[in-house]
Amino acid sequence: MLKRTNLLIAAVALIVAILGCAEVKPWQKGNLAKSHMAFDTDPAESRFTQHVYTSKEGSHGGYGIGGGGCGCN
């Protein structure tokens, strides 16, 4: 019974995931490129926040920059 319920939940989750996919037409891509659609609305502020974080943390995380907190890259 539990196995059947798990299978049903997995099937419903798969159907929901498939229905969430949509093809973006070339003329719709302009809407996605607008500034209010960006994850990062203020790049300068985010860069400053990341700089402060890495200075306090002593490492760079996931941004393709090597080096430590001493500034000796």
Secondary structure, DSSP 8 states (H G I E B T S, - for coil): -HHHHHHHHHHHHHHHHHHT-----GGGHHHHTSGGGSS-S-HHHHHHHHHHHHHHHTB--SSS---BTTS--
